[in-house]
Amino acid sequence: MYFCLLLPRCSSLVMELERRGVCISTQPVTHSTLQRHRPMFCLVNNLKKQQTVTPFLGRFRPLVGQSCHQCNPGSLGHKFLQNSPSLGFKNILCVKETQTRYRGWLIRRVCCVLFVSSCRTFSSSTVDRMHRICSIPRVQKLLSCTISRSDDKSPDSAASIKNLVNASFSPVLLRLTGWILLKFFSVLFCSVQVNLNQMAALHKATQLKTPLVFVSVRQSSLDLFLIPLVLFCHSMRVPYCFSPVQVNNSWLRFVLQKMGVILFPAGVATEQDAETDDLYSTIMTSLVGALLQDGESISICVSQDSVHGSQWMARIRQAMSDNLVPDANLVPVGVSYDCPFGQCLLPRGGVLSALWFVLSLLCRDDKGSVRIHFAQAFSLKEMCETGRCCVDNWCPVQELPLTSILHKTDAVFGQKSVSSLLPSSWMPGLQPEERNISIALMLHLLYSTTSCMAVMSTHLLSSLMLHKHRKGVRLSVLCRDMVWLLEEVLFRGRDVGFAGSLVEVIYQALRLLSPYLLQASLPPRNDPLMVPQSNPTALLTLAHHSYIITHAFILEAVGASAVSAMLSEVARRGGTGEIDDLVLCQKELTDKATQLIYLLPAGYVPPCQSTEGFALDAVESLVRCGILMTEEVPCHTPVCDFMKKQCTTWYTTDDPDHSDSDCEEQDTCTYKLSHPVQCPEMLFFLCSLLNTQLRALCWAIECLHLLPTPLLESECLLRLHAYLKSRSNLDKIHYESASIDLAKMSIRTFSNLGVVTEENDGDDVYLDLNPAFLEAGNRHRLHQFVSQYLCTSF
């Protein structure tokens, strides 16, 4: 008996088949394998009829990208963004003769050239920009100090920084680059889709005569070219872009500067080195003000791993406070890729490195699509005047996690720190209030930008394979779960970047993720088995693609993890009785969710919403999705006595002042687990969404005593990442928790909780371990506090 099995050798299914004497051959899924098995998609029992994937519930698509109703009620009243059925989507890579003024067979062959030549370009003058910037007193002072130094390299450094101000747009080069990018992206992608309703709203926003600031989450270096290309193809003003990487070749720097790209000064390697330079920081602040004063648009990127980007918000607010511009409209831009690019970054070398980078992209087999969403423009001035977007009203740390961890009610820890989002060495002259407002604006933009990203088919498939069917799934069950997860995503107001028949959607997603999946042909042969590969590259890629699903289900994930923590605590304390009879108190569920929120990375919770309010919404979301149901408690029965009868009374902290008489003042709202068949499966799936981050945090806690603190932040990051990789090699399963991004997240979480402290020594930042966590017992309590939210029963 022989089966062609494409499964890991260590899986239980393989060992069982080998024990029964079945001959097994393993190999990864390839494109040719998918082509051979493509007829199976039509033979699956759930696909007897051609099901169509509709990207909306009801008559219209979800209206994504609306401004925050708390921070920007005035901008929301403009109603620029409307869901019109007459407008749809447009593939900017598909250029036809109808987009030109000419017709004919020859026009069809040169229509792309004619279209690019007809796109409108806006003049950009730099005649007096240098004079205005150099006439600012603080710039003059820094320039004079730099030139008067004895170092011979100082004049060259000042001259190289001055050259950054000369960035402008050349209409000829802009049209030539637009044509090249259209041809390049036509080879790289199947389509680049934009929402015409959003483009119409963006055209209305430009009529307000207020400069636009486009904000996107940095995913790859292709974002630097995609957003300006879309605006150029719609005859809108191309924004000035701030490049996140260094380009050393002088000829390439000249070309990029003529396309409106503002680069780092020559000789500066990273953004950290550039921002810590007082001259660069001051000139960039003046340049942003000059660009906004001229009515130019700018495009900035918010980094999701390092969460840097607050300095640009501070510079825009500085321009407003200097009366250079009365207001600025912020436009979050969500760019979604369905092909796994990973860390696709521009090379730091010269022309040869750039050509090698382009060739490596063109040689890729997976040819996916891109969906770009432009959210509604909202006023920065109004957002700051409402006062809802702030970080100085967060709950003190000693009230939430650290006291529960260390059980020290007299311990005093400061307010939750967010200084790592805008280090003190960046823009040192910035006032603390302005620094906090800039951080809050960046956090809100990070949340808004991620919320307007479209969910692609590979996002759904990656999330299902990693968080629900890690041990393998039949194709029929996978198709059923794809439809279920799609409906849940649409129900939460998120847009999707695909449509068509279910067979083609599943096939496209499997084709793009084929290097990271395995396939087994087992009886019945018309329903193959799909399994994710158990190697670091595959699991890290699947985890990267499932992030957008975690963001969409963050409320339910936090609530489910809180329920899991309470159930684990009941089991640990020897609770008896059936789980169906377990009664959960709303207050304790909310407290568990509140403590978990302090462990989440930035971008999940908007700063305009309180932590307690978000935790309460997380608990209520479980009622809406059917996991919990409200339990009515008689008014004459105290909640504490009712809980005692169910043998489920517990408290998260050892409060010596607690007494049974306090129970009459507690909230009488309680919950019970629901009875549907899919309730446990749904609960485990939601808990698993946060397991990747929480497991990395647990592993980082195990490494605390191995770090020879005080240690440089960069050195600490390298050591922590190396430990996460070695720990994942010992675990041999959860390689997705060993990424460099999660190592950065762990350091930021430790800094926010007060586990580590930051000390500035000039331009260097040292991390030192809190003396309370030098004791092994406190580290063990910290590990228990985090690990209680880990759910491993799936």
N, C-alpha and C positions, 0 to 999 in steps of 0.2 A: 504494500500500500504506500502510495507516494503523494505528497501534497507539496505544492510550491508555496512555501511560507515565508513571508517577508516580515519577520518579527525579531525583536532582540533575543539573543540566545539565553538571556537570563530570565525571561518572562516565565511565569508559572505555566502558561499554556504550552510553551515549547517543551518544558521539562515533562509535562504530563504526556504529550504526544510521543516524546522520545522514550518514556517509560513503557508505553504501549507498543513500541516497536515501529513507529511511523517514521519514514525517512523524510528528513527536512532539509530544505535548502533556503538560505536567507540571502536577500539582496535588497537594496533600497529601491524605492519607487522612482522611476524615471518617466520622462515624457512619453517614450515609446510604450512603456508599460500601461500608462493611462490611456493611450490611444487603443491598445489591445482590449482593455477592459471597459472602454467607453460604452459599448452596447449594453453592458450590465446595468448602467444607470436607468435604462428604460425597462428593465426586467424586474426591478425591485417591486415588492408588493405594494409599497406606499406610493409608487409612481405609475400605477396602471393608467391613470389619467394624467395628461400634461398639466401639472400645477403651474400657475403663474405667480411669480413673486411680485407683489404690488408694494411699492415703496411708500405707501401712505395708508392711513386708516380713515375711511370715509371718502369724501370727495376731493380733498386737498391734501397736499404734502404738509408735514409739520413746518410751522413758521419759526425757523431758527434764526438766531442772531439779533433778537430784540434786546434793547437796552434794559438795564436793571430798573425795575419799577420803584425801588427804594432810593437808589442813588441818583437816578436821572428821570424823574417823572415828567419834566418838561420836554426832554428829548423824545421820550416815549409818546408824547402827545403830538409830535410832528407827523407820525404815521407815514414815514417815508417807505417803510418796509411793509408791503401788502402782498397777500397771496393771490395773485391774479391768474385765472386759468388760461388767459390768452398767451401768457409768456411761459416759457419752459426752460430748457437747458440748451446750452450751445457748446459744441466742441470747437475750441479755438484753433485746433490743428487742422480741421477740415475747412480749407479755404476753397470756395467755388467761384465761378465766373459771375454769379449773381451778387457777389459782394463787391464787384467792380462796376464801372460805368460802361464796359464794353462786352460784346458777345462774339462768339465764333470759336472755331476749333483751335486756332492759334492762341486765343485768349485763355482757353482752358489749360494750356501748357505753361503759360506765364502768369496765371492769375495771382499766384502768391506774390510775385514781384510787384504787380500792379496794386494789389491790396496793401502791401506794406508802404508803397509810395503814396497812397492816398490817406494813410493814417495821419492824424494831426499831431504835430510836435509843438512844444511850447519853448519859447526862447528863454534862455537862462544867462543872465549877465553877471559877470564877476568883476566888473570894472571898479566899483566902489566898495565891494564886499571886503577886500583886504584892508582898505583904508578904514572902514568902520570898525573892523575887529581890532586892528592895531591901535586905534585911537581910544580904546577902552582903558581906563587907568590901571586896572589890575593886570591887564595883558601887557601894557607898557612896562609896569614894574617888574614882572617876571622876565620879560625879554631883556630888559637892561641888566638884570641880575645874571641872566644866563650868559649874555655876551661878555660881560665884564669878568667872567671867571678866567682863571689861568689855564684851564683845560682847553687844549686845542680842538677837541671834538665838540665843545659846546656851541660854537657858531654853526657848525654843520648840523647839529641837532636842532637848533632853532630854525635854520633854513628848511630842514626837512619837514618840520611841523608846519611851517608857513605854507609849504606846498600843498598841504592837505586842504587848505581853504580854496585852492584854485579848481576844485572839482566842479565840472559843469557838464552840460549836454551838447553834443554835436549832432545836429539833425541828420546829417549824412551817415555818420557812424551808428546812430540810433536805429535808423531804418535798415542798415546793413546787418546789424546785430539782431534785429527783430526777424529778418528773413532767415538768418543762420539758425536762430533758436527754434523757429517754427519747423525747419527741416530736421534739426537735431532731436527735438522732442517727438517728432513724428516717427522717428526710428526707435526712440527709447520707450514711448508709451503708445498704447492704443488710442487714448483720448485724454484730453484735459478739459473737463466739464466745468462750466460756470453757470450759476443761476442768473437768468436774465432779469428776474424780479429784483434781485439784490443789486445788479448793475444799474437798473433804472433808479433804485433808491440812492445809489451812490452818485448818479448824475444829479439828482435833486439836491444832495448834500453839497455838491460843489457850487451850486448857485447861491449858497449862503455867504460866499466870499470869506470863508473861514478856512485857514490851512488845515489839511488832513494829516493825521498821523496814523499810519498803518502799523499794527502790532500783530506779530505772529510768533508762534512757538517754534523754536529752532529744532528742526528734525534732521535736515540735511542741507548741504550747500546749494541744492537745486532750488530751495525756497528763495534764494537771493535773486534768481532769474525768472522764476515762474510768476511771482506777483507783479513785477514791472512789465512783463510780457503781456499779461492779461489786461492791464491798464492801457498799455500802448495799443493793443488791438481794438480797444473800445474808444480810442481817441481821447483818452483822459491824460491828465498830467502825470508823467512818470516821476515817482518819488526818488529822492536821494536816499541811498541805502548805505548803512554802516556795516562794513564787512566784519565778520567775527574772526577771520583768520588773516594771517600776514602773507603778503605777496612780495617776494624779493626781487623779481626781475623788473628792471626799470622800464622796458618796453611794454610789458604787460600791465604795469602800474599806470602808465600813461593812457593806455587804451581804456582801462577800467575807470579812471578818473574822468575821461571824456564821456563816459556812460553814467555819470552821477554816483559812482561808488566811492565812498570815503574810506580809506584804508588806514591801517596803523602806520606810525612813522617808521622810516627805514631803520633797521637795527633792533626793533622791538619784536619780541617773539610772541607774547601772549597778551590777552586783554588785561590780565592782572598787572603785568609790567607797564602797560600803557596808562592804565587808570591811576596807578600810584605816582605817576609823573605829574607834578603840579602844573607844568607848562602845558602839557597835552590836555589835562583836564580843564584848565581854564580856557584854552582856545576852543575846545569842543563845546563848552558851555556857550561861548560867544558865537560860535558857528551855528549852533542850533537856533539861537535867538535871531541871527541874521537871516537864516533860511526862512524861518517862520515870518519874519518881518517882510520879506519879499513875496510872501504868499506861496512859497514852495511847499510841496508835500514831502514828507520824510517817512522812511520805513525802518522800523527797529525790530529786533528779535529778542524774545525773552527765552532765556535758557531754562530748560526744565530740570536739568541735573544740578547745575550750580545755582540756579534761580537768580542769575544776575540780569539786570535790566532796569533796576530801580534808578540808576544814575541818569538814564534818559528822561524818566519822569521828573526827576529833580531839575534837570536842565530846562525842560519845557516850562515847568512852574517858575523857574528863575526868569525866563523870558517874559512870562506874564507879569511877574512882580516888577520887572524893569520897564513895564509899559511898552515893550517892543511889539506885542501883539495882545489884543484884548482877550482872545479865547482860542482854543484849538479843539477840533473835533477828532476824537479817537475812534478808529475803525478796527476792531478785532478781525483777523483773517485766519480762517481755519483751513489748513492744507492737509488733505488725507491721501495717502498712497496705499494701494492695495498690494503692491509688490514689496517684498521685504528688502529694503535697501540697507538696513542696519545703520552703521555709522558712516554715512556717505558724506565725507568732508572734502573740501578743496585741498589740494596739495600745497605745501608751504614752499616748494621750490620754484623753479623758473618755468620756461615755456615747455621744456621736455616733460617735466612732471605734470603740467597741465594737459599735454597731449596724451600722456599715458593714462591720466585720470579719465579723459573722454573716451579713449579706446576701451578701457575696462568697463565703462558703462555700456558702450555699444555692443560689446561681446556677450552681454548677459542674455540668457535664454528666456527668462521670464519677462514678458512684455505686458505690464499692467496698465492701469488707468489712474488718473488723478482727479479728485474733486476739490474745488476751491470755493469756499463760502466767505463772502464779505458781509459781516454783521452790520447792523444799523449804526450809523455815526452818532456819537453822543458827546455832549459838551463836557470838557474837562473842568471848566470853571464851575458849572452847575454841580458836578460830582464832588468837588471840594467844598462848595458852599453848603451842601446838604449836611455834611458832617457824619454821614452814615458809614462811609468807607474810612475806617481808622483801625489802628492796632493798639492804641493806648488804653482801651477799655476791656481788654481780655482779663479773664480771671487770674488771680495770682497762682503761681505754681504750688505754693504750700497748701492751698485748699484742695487741689485735685490730685496729681498723681504722687508726688514725692512723699507726702505724709502717709498715704496708703501703702507705699512701698516700704518705707523705713519704719513706720509705726512710731514716729516721733512727733507728737502734737506740739512740742515747744520748738521744733526746728523752724528756722526762718530762712526762706529762699526767696529771692527777688522775683519780680514779675517775669512772665515768660519772655525770653529774649528773642528778638528777631533781627538783631544787629548783623548777623551773618549774611543776611540778604543784601545789605549795603554796608560793606566794611567801613570802619572809621578811617582807614587809610585812603579810601576813595572820597574825593570831594571833602577834605577835612574842614573846610570853612562852612559847611552846611550845618544849620541849626538843628538841634534834636527834634523839634516839632516838624520841620520840613523833611527831615530824614524819615520819620515815622509815616508821614503822609505819602511820601514817595514809595515807601515799601508797601503800604496798603494799596496804592494805585496799581503797583506791579502785581500784587497778589490777585487783585480783582480782575485785571486784564488777563492773567494766566488762567484764571477760572473761566472767564468769558470766552477766551479764544479756544480753549479745549472743549467747551460746551457746544460751540458752533461747528466743530469738526464733524464731517460725515462719517458714518460707520460703514466700512467696506466689508465685502464678503469674507476676505481673509481675516478681518478682525473677529467676526462671528465664529469662523471655523477654528481659529487659534484659541479663542477663549474656551470653546467647547472641548477641544482636544486636550488642553492643558488643565482645565479646572473641573471638568465633569467626566470626561472619558479618557483619563490618563492611561488606563490599562487596556484600552482598545474599545472599539465600537463598530457595530455592523453599519453598513452604508444606509440601510433603510432607517435605522434609529437615528443616524446622523442627519438625514434629511428631515426627519420629523422634528428633531431638536433645533435645526436651523430655522424652520418655520416658526417654532415656538419662541426662540430667542429674538427673531426679527419682530414678531408682534410685540414682545415686551419692550424692545428698544423703541419702536414707534409709539407705543403707549406712553413712554416717558418724554415724548416731544423731541426725539433725536432724529435727524435725517439720515438716510442711507444712500450710498453711492452706487447702487446697482439696481437692476430690474430685469425682467424677462422670465423665462421658464426656469423652474426649480432645477431641472437637469443641467442646464447651461451654467447657472450660478454656482452649483456645487462643483461642476467640472472645472470651471475657471479658478475657483478657490483652491481646489486640490492641485491643479496644474502649477499655480504660483507657489504653493507650499510643498510641492513634491520633494524638494531636497531635504525636507525636515520631517517627512512622514514615511511610514512603512505600511505595506499592504499585504494581506494574507488571503489567499484563495482557498477557503475551506468550505465544506458542504454547509449550506447549499451554495453552489458555485456562482449563482447569480446575485449573491449578497456578500461581497468581500468584507473583510475586517480591516479597519484602519487603526494604526497605532502611531503615536508620536515617537520619533527617534530619541533614544536616551543618551544623547551626547550634549556637551555644553552649548555648541553652536546652535543646534536645533531648538533646545529649550529656551535659550536666551532670545532667539528670534520670535518664538511663539509668545513669550512673555512680553516682549516689546509690542507686538501687535495686539495683545489683549488688554493693553493699558486703557484704551478708549472705552472698552466695555466696563472695566472697573470704575472709570469715572462716571459712566452713565448709571451704574447701579450702586453708587457710593452710599446713598442713604440706606438701601436695603442691606448692603454688605456690613456697614457699621452696626445696624440693628441686629443682624443675624450673628455677628461675632459677639455682641453683648449677650444674646440669648445663650450662645454656646458657652461663654464664660460662666454664666450663672448655672447652667446645667452641670458643667464640670465641677463647680464649687459644691453643688448639692451631692454629687457622687463622691467627691473627696471627703465630705463631712459625714458620709454614711447615711444619706437620705434614703428612706424606704418608700415604697409605694410605686404605683404605675406612673409612667411619665405623662399619661393623658390626664391624670388627676393633679399634676403639678400646677400651682398657681404662682404667677410671677408678678411682683409688685412693680408698678410703673416707675416709682421713684428710684428703686434699685436698678432697674433696667436703664433708666436715663443716666444714672451715675456711672454705670459701666460704660455706656456709650460715650459719655463725656470724657472719661479717662482715656478711652481708645482714641478719641479725636486728637489728643495731644501727641499721639505716636504717629499720626499720618503726616506724610510729606506735604509741602506746599502745593496748592492748586486744587485741592479737593473741596475746601470750605471757603466760601467767599467771605472777605473780611467785614462785609456789611451785615452779616448774620452772626448772632451770638453763638457761642459754643453750646450753651444749654438749649437754645432754640433748635440748633441743628441736631442735637442728640434727641430731643423730643420728636422732631420730624422723622428721625431714623426709626424710632420705636413705632410711630404711627404708620410708617410705610410698610411695616410687616403685617399690619392689619389689612391694609389695602391689597397686598398681594396674597393674602390668605394663609400666611404662616401662623399668625396669632389671631385670636378672637377675644373680644372683650368679655370678661367674666363679671357678671353682676353680683355685687355683694350687698346683702341686706343692710339697711341703714342702722338698725339696732344692734348689729354685730360688729364689734371692733375688728379692724383689719388684722391687728396682731394676734387676737385670739383665733380668728379664722385661719391665719397662716400657721398657727401652732397646731391646729387640728390636722392640717395637711402635712405637718412635719417638714416645713420648708422655710423656717425662719432663719435668716442669716444676715450679716452685715459685712460690708467691705472693709470697714475700719474698726479697730478696737477702741470704741469711744467709752471712756470710764464714766462719763456723765449720762449715759443712756439708761433709761428706765422704761418699764412697761407702761407707765402712765403717759409716755409721749406718743403712744400709738394712736390715741384718739385725735391727734392733730395731723396725722398723715393723710395723704391722698388715698381715697378709697378705690381708685381705679386699678384693676388688676387684669391680667391676661392669662390665657391658657393656650397651649399649642393646638393648632387646628388638626382635623382628622383626615383631610384629603390624602389620597394615595401618594401624590407627588410632593407632599409637604416635606418629608425628610430629605428627599433628593434636592428639592429647591433650597432648603436650608444649608445643606452641605455645599452646594454650588456657590451660594452667596458668601459663605464663610471662606471658601477657597480663594475668592478674588483678592483678599488681603493677606493670604498666607505667604505670598512671595516676599512682601515687604517685612512682615512680622518675623518670618524665619530668619531673614538677613539681620534683623535687629537682635534677635536672640543669639545668633552666631557672633555678632559684634560684641555683645556683652561678655561672652566667653573669652574674648580676646583682650579685654580691658587690662587684666593684670599682666599681660605679656608686653604691653607697650611701655617703653622706658620714658615715661613722661617726666618733665615737659619735652614736647617733641614738636618739630615744625609741622604745620598743617599738611603740607604736601607730602612730607615723609610719613606722617600718620595715615594719610589716605593710601599710600602705596603699601604700607604694612598691613593695614586692615583689609585691603583688597586681596593681598596675597593670602591672608588667613582665610577669607571667605572662599577662595578657590580651593585651598587645601581642605577646608571643612566640607565643601561640596564633593570633593573627590573621595572623602571618607564616607559621606552619605550615599554617593553613587546614584542618587535619584533626583534631588532637587538642585540641579545645576543652575536653574534660573535665578536663584537667590544669591549668586556670586558675581553680579555685574558691578562695574565701576560706579554706575549711577546709584545703586543701592548702598555702596560703601559711602558715597557722598551724603546720601540721605541719612545714614546712620550717624555720621558725625554731626550733621545739623540737628538731628533729634537729640543727641546727647548734649549738645550745646544749649538747645532750648529748654531741656529739662534740668539743666544745672549739673549733669553728670560730669561734664568736662567744662573747664573755664578757658577763655581765650585771653591771651596776653600779647600785646603788641610791642614789638621791639624794632622800631624803625619801620621798614617795609615788610618785615617778616611777622607772621602770626604763629604763636606757639600755643599748643593745647596742653593743658595740665588736668590731671584727674582730680575730681573733688575728693578731699580727704575722707569724706564719709564712705566712699566706695573703695577705699583701700582695704576695708575689711571684707573678708570672703562672705560673711553672712549677709551683708547689705547687697553685694553683687548677686548673691543667690536670690534674695527677695526681689531684686530688680528683674532678674531672669524669670522668676515665677510670675511676676506682674505682667510681663509681655507675653509669656508663653501661654497664659490662660486664655488668650484670644485665638490661639492656634487650634484649628479643627482638623483632625487627622482621620476622621471616620468616613472616608469616601474613597 
